[in-house]
């Protein structure tokens, strides 16, 4: 494939609900432009963009893939994105590299949750968009019925569009064009006709500013509407040079902006990484400024390292098409970069810049995993680190208290794919295990106890004796001494404190960390020869075990603060469900775009499956954010069960 100039390149993200026809559109476009001889089918696992083994098995897109289509001496880089909500991070990354988006809608299904998610993502990134109602060959197809549903949901910027434009353009379209330009508005009110050039310029301006969203129809499976859509995109999608300024930071961490121009030092933004078992790591990047050449050295500002670029190539699915250079606005790939990961900027050392990082939603669904074979623990860690290079939207956390490895993401589909990739690529079988809670223990009462350690068995003995009062405290741990008359030498006091601190790591009820305790060392005794620091540490730990048990110990659990975003239709279900989870509703705040933000608190133990249940309750439309708030006492009935389970574990 030849290199293209910035003016002849268009970058378009394909968005929409799973199964709306994004991958099929690309197959039809490749067939129409002579790249393939036969239309691949998702069901048959032989499409160009869904080439990953896992995608072929599952029958849907998992990864973002780039498919360039050459059309009329220009090139459109289509960025095909997964339709399932779990992979929203892939959609965000694709929109960072595109100048426009095409949202596909299934004519039979109408507005689906994936349609709404695609629209919202375009709103967030202020991306010009086109809507294509696909599968118009369906018996139930009614363009205006679907169009009215879309317009009711997304507003008056939607305009029915047929290509090529008829000489007499629709009154709604004429009004929309006039809205985009003051001079045309005047002409419109004076009843004058627009010239072809004015219509084209008005549309380009209106679409790029988001005040016009063209809506057309197609049946890509039958090859209908392909060429028209390609013409439409070439005509109305802004070129990379017309993109607004890219924000970033220079080497002094000062905010800077760059316009996409060819006459400037080179800079590129890596928006996708593929870890290929045969080729190794492939970095896919959007060239923002200047020109990128094979074999040159570039600087990675985040890593503070220089990278040597190997051969540049375009990707078309898994096919690699080599080239020597690429200009601003193009999308290229390079293999085996040592330090570079998704979200990094590569630039010229003479003009250092770091573009804004990729935008990934915080994980809302966690599972605890461990290697099926204990010997594979290290291999599992390495595999997960490699997979995170490819998909930074999931996280791996090691809980220091429960000693569990937690995998966090957007849902069970995403995490299931990660575990399948671990097995497929790294040969590591992992199993999901019940998630443990980092409970705490504290006291509600006071106690006054003695801890005495005395050991005499040939040679030097051990002797330590302490009297300590325990009571509740606002602080995590409070220690003081009220010794008098030299009952214990002062140099043993730190050993007593240390003994108490070490004992607090494991409480008497369920072996959990003890918090909010005040300890006052007020008396004791020692032996001139046998007393030492170790003896007083042991005496303190004996006092602790006795003192906590006598001071009404209780179990505490983590309480999470939640902000749940739902439309009014689902409020009753969501509130009812929260009550079943021992949750409290704190309030509601109406949202600017409709719907409510529900503020709530609930115990962490009740929320492990919340991401999946909320999605099911709201047909995928509800979202939430969660953070740790505080610890609260566990209700007695539940506490008894947790303590009994811990004791059974110890005895077992």
FENLIN-V632088 format. One record per residue. N is the residue number from 1. OMEGA is omega in whole degrees, -180 to 180 (999 if undefined). D_FIRST is the distance of its C-alpha to the first C-alpha in Angstrom with 2 decimals. Layout:
n = (N	N)
omega = (OMEGA	OMEGA)
d_first = (D_FIRST	D_FIRST)
This chain:
n = (1	2	3	4	5	6	7	8	9	10	11	12	13	14	15	16	17	18	19	20	21	22	23	24	25	26	27	28	29	30	31	32	33	34	35	36	37	38	39	40	41	42	43	44	45	46	47	48	49	50	51	52	53	54	55	56	57	58	59	60	61	62	63	64	65	66	67	68	69	70	71	72	73	74	75	76	77	78	79	80	81	82	83	84	85	86	87	88	89	90	91	92	93	94	95	96	97	98	99	100	101	102	103	104	105	106	107	108	109	110	111	112	113	114	115	116	117	118	119	120	121	122	123	124	125	126	127	128	129	130	131	132	133	134	135	136	137	138	139	140	141	142	143	144	145	146	147	148	149	150	151	152	153	154	155	156	157	158	159	160	161	162	163	164	165	166	167	168	169	170	171	172	173	174	175	176	177	178	179	180	181	182	183	184	185	186	187	188	189	190	191	192	193	194	195	196	197	198	199	200	201	202	203	204	205	206	207	208	209	210	211	212	213	214	215	216	217	218	219	220	221	222	223	224	225	226	227	228	229	230	231	232	233	234	235	236	237	238	239	240	241	242	243	244	245	246	247	248	249	250	251	252	253	254	255	256	257	258	259	260	261	262	263	264	265	266	267	268	269	270	271	272	273	274	275	276	277	278	279	280	281	282	283	284	285	286	287	288	289	290	291	292	293	294	295	296	297	298	299	300	301	302	303	304	305	306	307	308	309	310	311	312	313	314	315	316	317	318	319	320	321	322	323	324	325	326	327	328	329	330	331	332	333	334	335	336	337	338	339	340	341	342	343	344	345	346	347	348	349	350	351	352	353	354	355	356	357	358	359	360	361	362	363	364	365	366	367	368	369	370	371	372	373	374	375	376	377	378	379	380	381	382	383	384	385	386	387	388	389	390	391	392	393	394	395	396	397	398	399	400	401	402	403	404	405	406	407	408	409	410	411	412	413	414	415	416	417	418	419	420	421	422	423	424	425	426	427	428	429	430	431	432	433	434	435	436	437	438	439	440	441	442	443	444	445	446	447	448	449	450	451	452	453	454	455	456	457	458	459	460	461	462	463	464	465	466	467	468	469	470	471	472	473	474	475	476	477	478	479	480	481	482	483	484	485	486	487	488	489	490	491	492	493	494	495	496	497	498	499	500	501	502	503	504	505	506	507	508	509	510	511	512	513	514	515	516	517	518	519	520	521	522	523	524	525	526	527	528	529	530	531	532	533	534	535	536	537	538	539	540	541	542	543	544	545	546	547	548	549	550	551	552	553	554	555	556	557	558	559	560	561	562	563	564	565	566	567	568	569	570	571	572	573	574	575	576	577	578	579	580	581	582	583	584	585	586	587	588	589	590	591	592	593	594	595	596	597	598	599	600	601	602	603	604	605	606	607	608	609	610	611	612	613	614	615	616	617	618	619	620	621	622	623	624	625	626	627	628	629	630	631	632	633	634	635	636	637	638	639	640	641	642	643	644	645	646	647	648	649	650	651	652)
omega = (-179	175	-179	177	-176	-177	-176	-179	170	177	-172	176	175	-176	175	-179	178	177	-177	174	-178	-178	179	177	-179	176	-179	180	178	178	-178	-178	172	-179	176	-177	-175	-178	174	179	179	-178	-178	178	-177	179	-177	-173	176	-174	-178	-178	-178	179	180	179	-174	-178	173	-178	177	-176	169	174	-178	179	178	177	178	-174	176	178	176	179	174	174	177	178	-175	-176	177	-177	-176	-174	-178	-174	-178	178	179	179	180	-179	-180	-179	176	-176	-173	173	180	179	170	177	179	-179	177	-176	-178	-174	-179	-178	177	-178	178	176	180	-180	179	179	-179	179	178	178	-177	-178	-179	-177	172	-175	175	176	177	176	-173	178	-179	177	180	-178	-175	-175	175	-173	-173	176	179	180	-179	178	179	-177	178	-177	-170	171	-170	179	-179	-177	177	-170	172	-176	-3	-180	178	-178	179	-177	-179	-178	179	-179	179	-180	180	179	180	-179	-175	-173	-176	-178	180	178	179	179	-178	-179	177	178	-179	177	176	174	179	-179	180	179	-178	-178	179	179	179	-178	-178	-180	-177	179	177	179	173	174	-180	177	178	-177	-177	169	-172	180	-179	179	-178	174	-177	-173	178	-179	179	177	-179	-178	178	-176	-168	176	178	174	178	-178	179	178	178	-178	176	-178	177	-179	177	-176	175	-179	177	180	177	176	177	172	179	179	-180	-176	-177	175	-176	169	-179	-175	-179	-177	-179	176	176	175	-177	-176	-178	-176	-173	-175	175	179	179	-173	173	176	-177	-180	174	-175	180	-177	173	171	-179	176	178	-176	175	-172	-179	-178	-177	-176	174	177	175	-180	173	180	175	175	169	173	169	-169	179	-179	179	-178	-172	174	-177	-178	175	-178	177	177	-177	178	-178	179	175	-175	167	171	-170	-171	-168	176	179	179	-179	174	172	-175	176	-178	-179	-177	-172	176	173	180	-177	-177	176	-173	179	178	177	178	178	-178	-178	170	176	-179	170	180	180	176	-176	-180	-178	-176	-178	179	179	179	179	-180	180	179	179	-179	177	174	-178	-175	-178	-177	173	-178	174	-179	174	-180	-174	-178	-178	-179	177	172	-179	177	-177	178	-176	-180	-174	180	-179	-177	176	179	-179	180	178	179	177	-180	-173	-174	-173	177	-179	174	177	177	177	180	-180	-179	179	178	175	178	174	174	177	179	178	-178	-179	176	180	-171	175	174	-176	179	-178	-177	-178	178	178	180	-177	178	176	180	174	-177	-179	172	-175	173	177	176	180	179	175	-179	-180	176	-180	-179	174	178	178	-177	178	172	174	180	173	176	-176	-176	176	-177	179	179	178	-180	-179	179	179	-179	180	-180	-177	179	-177	-178	-175	-174	-176	177	-178	180	-180	-178	174	-179	174	179	178	176	-174	-179	179	177	-178	-180	-176	-174	-170	-178	174	-176	-179	-180	-179	175	-179	179	-180	-178	176	178	-178	-177	-179	-174	-179	-180	-178	-174	179	-180	176	-177	178	178	179	176	-177	173	-176	172	-173	-179	-179	175	-175	-177	-173	-174	-177	-179	-176	180	179	-180	-179	178	179	-178	-177	-178	176	174	-178	-179	180	177	178	-178	-177	-178	-176	-178	-174	166	-178	178	-176	173	178	178	-180	-178	-177	-168	-176	-177	-171	-178	-178	-178	179	-180	-179	-179	-173	-177	176	-175	-179	175	178	173	-174	175	179	-179	-177	174	178	-179	178	176	-171	-177	180	-180	180	-179	-179	-179	-180	179	-180	-179	179	179	-179	-178	-179	999)
d_first = (0.00	3.79	6.70	9.10	12.85	15.28	16.82	13.84	13.26	15.58	16.46	18.69	20.78	22.03	25.70	28.75	31.35	30.51	30.12	29.39	26.16	23.23	21.53	22.52	21.00	17.52	18.12	19.30	16.36	13.92	16.50	16.89	13.26	13.35	11.26	14.65	17.79	20.39	21.13	21.62	24.76	25.72	29.06	27.60	25.42	22.31	20.02	16.47	17.53	21.01	20.22	22.81	25.92	28.15	26.30	26.57	30.27	31.09	29.22	27.95	25.31	26.42	23.43	21.09	17.54	14.35	12.36	9.67	10.32	8.91	12.29	13.99	11.68	11.53	10.05	12.68	12.61	15.38	17.56	19.67	23.10	26.09	28.92	31.85	33.90	33.87	30.25	30.85	29.61	26.06	26.40	27.71	24.83	22.24	24.23	24.17	20.39	20.40	21.73	22.99	23.78	24.25	27.38	27.75	31.35	32.76	35.00	37.65	37.84	37.59	37.58	37.15	37.39	33.59	33.38	35.88	34.14	30.81	32.77	34.67	31.58	30.19	33.67	33.76	30.51	31.25	27.91	27.59	27.42	27.25	29.18	28.28	31.17	29.58	31.31	33.31	34.17	36.69	40.30	41.29	38.54	40.10	37.70	40.47	42.11	38.92	38.21	41.78	41.43	38.29	40.06	43.19	41.21	38.81	40.71	40.76	37.35	36.02	35.81	35.22	32.28	31.27	28.32	28.52	31.46	34.68	36.63	39.35	37.77	39.59	42.33	41.00	37.58	39.36	41.45	38.49	36.76	40.09	40.41	37.23	38.63	42.24	42.20	40.93	43.54	46.23	44.99	44.87	48.46	49.58	48.25	45.86	42.64	39.24	37.00	33.46	32.17	34.59	33.55	29.85	30.66	33.25	30.91	28.16	30.98	32.73	29.71	28.57	32.22	32.59	35.48	33.63	31.92	30.77	31.61	30.29	30.33	28.19	28.36	24.87	26.31	27.23	24.05	26.14	25.04	21.25	20.33	23.18	22.07	18.48	20.27	22.77	20.41	18.51	22.01	23.88	21.90	22.44	19.56	19.35	21.55	24.17	24.58	28.06	28.86	27.85	31.04	31.60	34.02	34.31	35.77	39.27	38.37	38.87	36.94	34.29	31.63	28.29	26.52	22.74	22.33	20.09	23.24	24.58	24.60	21.74	22.40	20.52	21.96	21.40	21.94	21.25	21.85	21.34	23.75	22.29	25.14	23.11	20.54	22.94	22.22	18.79	18.99	16.83	17.39	17.32	17.28	20.47	21.29	20.11	17.04	16.16	15.49	15.14	18.64	20.68	23.67	23.96	27.07	27.74	30.73	32.01	32.15	33.21	30.99	28.37	25.15	23.06	19.31	17.63	13.98	11.79	9.22	8.08	10.44	10.57	14.22	14.81	11.52	9.85	6.24	7.31	7.25	10.59	11.55	11.50	14.11	16.97	16.34	12.94	13.00	11.91	13.58	15.57	17.98	21.69	22.88	26.63	28.26	25.74	26.22	25.27	26.65	26.41	25.34	23.71	24.73	25.83	29.33	30.62	29.99	30.50	29.81	29.85	28.52	30.58	30.34	28.99	31.58	32.82	35.97	38.91	39.50	42.22	42.53	43.58	44.45	46.19	44.64	45.72	44.53	46.26	47.05	48.59	47.09	43.58	44.27	42.48	39.50	39.38	39.32	36.48	34.44	35.05	34.06	30.68	30.16	31.10	28.22	25.99	28.25	30.65	32.16	34.70	37.46	39.57	43.14	46.09	49.32	51.84	54.82	53.89	51.75	49.16	45.35	44.09	40.66	40.01	37.43	37.30	38.68	39.34	35.98	34.09	36.69	36.82	33.07	33.57	36.47	34.57	31.70	34.43	35.74	32.48	30.77	33.84	36.54	38.82	40.94	42.17	44.91	45.79	49.32	51.63	50.98	53.93	55.30	56.33	59.87	62.46	66.22	68.84	72.57	74.50	77.93	79.70	81.23	83.40	83.10	84.03	81.71	83.64	82.30	84.96	84.45	87.12	86.71	88.01	86.97	85.49	85.31	83.08	84.42	82.86	84.30	82.85	83.85	80.99	80.85	77.62	76.74	73.70	71.75	69.18	67.40	65.46	68.21	71.32	73.71	77.00	80.27	83.90	85.63	89.18	91.74	89.34	88.91	85.48	84.59	81.86	79.64	79.10	77.87	74.17	74.30	75.57	72.71	70.18	71.72	71.43	67.80	66.81	68.74	66.91	63.68	65.29	67.63	70.43	69.21	65.71	64.74	62.77	62.73	65.91	65.74	68.09	71.10	73.80	75.82	79.02	80.59	84.30	86.33	86.38	88.05	87.22	88.73	89.41	88.17	85.90	83.84	80.37	77.02	75.79	79.00	78.56	74.87	76.01	78.92	76.58	74.28	77.36	78.51	75.05	74.93	78.43	78.09	74.90	76.35	79.53	77.75	76.41	72.84	70.15	66.48	63.86	60.42	57.37	57.17	53.83	53.36	51.04	49.41	48.40	46.54	47.41	48.00	51.66	51.40	51.07	53.52	56.44	54.54	53.02	56.42	58.22	55.79	56.21	60.00	59.63	57.80	60.79	58.81	60.25	58.83	59.32	58.23	55.72	53.76	52.33	48.65	47.35	44.88	47.57	48.67	50.53	50.13	52.62	54.07	55.46	56.56	56.64	57.18	54.05	55.49	55.10	51.48	49.38	48.12	48.20	44.44	44.35	47.62	46.78	43.50	45.42	48.25	46.06	43.39	40.90	41.76	44.05	42.91	45.00	45.27	47.82	49.49	52.54	55.69	58.80	60.88	63.58	66.22	65.27	67.67	70.38	69.58	65.96	67.02	69.52	66.82	64.40	67.32	68.41	64.90	64.77	68.20	67.32	64.23	66.45	69.03	66.43)
